[in-house]
Amino acid sequence: MTFLLLLPTVLALLTLGAHYARYGLYPLTLFLLLMIGLLFVKRRWAARTLQVILCIAAFEWGGVLYDVARERAMEGRDARRSGIILGGTGLFTLLAAGLYQTPRLRRRYPAKADRNATEVGAP
């Protein structure tokens, strides 16, 4: 079940990485690929870092949506389909960030105080 909660993060990071690779922004692509490795760091800071990156990614998709809609409007073309795709991608990315608030992922990425309490055996 945890895998299914983390899968949207992987997909969102890969999608944005592919977007950046398309424009030759390979350092950003590499950065996003490396961020997938944070999924294996079971610390609260890792989860928060991923959430911040995913929220920034959602804003990036909003910017891309704006640019594509403006460009198509100037060309006199319909931008609805692109808007739906890019808007859906942005919403999916936000959903991936929100999944870190589920009880299962909060247990997977505990705060330091929570981790110490469970190690000592406190209730």
N, C-alpha and C positions, 0 to 999 in steps of 0.2 A: 504494500500500500504506500509506503514512503516513496518508493521509486516513482509511482504515479504522481505524487505531489511534487517531486523534483523535476520530472520530465518537462513540464512547461518552461522551467528556467533554462534547461538545456536547449530546447527548441527556440526560445526567444533569443538567447545569446547567439546561437548558430545563424538564425535569420538575420540579425543585425550584422553579424560578422560577414555574411554573404553580401549584404548590402554595401558594406564598406569595401569589401574585396572587389566588387563590381566597379568601384570608382578608384581602385588602386591604392586605397588607404590600408596598406598591409600592416603597419604597426598597430592600428586600432583593431584589425581583424585578429592579429596575434594576441593582443590584450584580452579580447573577449573569449578567445579559445582558452587562454590561461585561467580566466575567471571560472570556467567550468570546474577546475580543480578545487575551488573553494567549497564546492559541495561536499567534499570529503573532510573538510576541517570542521569538526563538531564543536564550534565555539560561537557564541552569540555574535561576536564582531564579524564573523564570516557571513552569517545570515544577513546582518544589517548591511554589510558591504554589497552583497548581491541585490538586496532590496533597493538600495540607492542606485546601483547601476541599472537595474530594470526600470526604475522610475525615470531616470535620465533617458533611457532607451525609448520609453513611451513618448516622452517629449520630442525626441528625435523623429519618431514616426509621425508625430503631429506636424513637425516642421516640413517633413517630406510631403505629407498630405497637402499642406498649404502651397508648397512650391509646385507640385504637380497640378493642383487645381488651378492655380494662377496661370501656369504655362498653357494648360489646355484651354482655358477661357480665352487667352490671348490668341490662340490658334482657331478659336471657334469650334472646338471639339467638346464632346460631352465628357465630364470628369466623374460621373456617378460611379462607374464600376471601379475606377482607381480609388475613389473616395471610400467605397465600401471595403475594398481590400486593405488599404492602408489604415483606415480607421479600425477595422477588425484586428489588424496586426498590433496596433497600439493598445487596444483594449485587452488583447490576449497577453501582452507584455505586462500590463498593469495587474491582470489576474495572477500572473506568475509571481509578481512581487507580493501580492496579497496572501498568497498561499502560505507564506512564512508565518502568518498569524494563526494558523490552524494549530490545535493542541498537539498533534503528532510532530509537526516540525518545530514547535516551541520546545518540546521534550528533546528532540534531536539536537537542537542548538541551544543548550541551556546557558543562562548567565553564570558567571563564576560562582556566585553565592549559592545558586541552585545546585550546581555540580558538586560543591563541597558538602552540602547537606546530604545529598544522595550517597556520596562516597562514605561518609561517616555512618550512615545508616539511620539518620534522623528521620522522623516521620514526615 
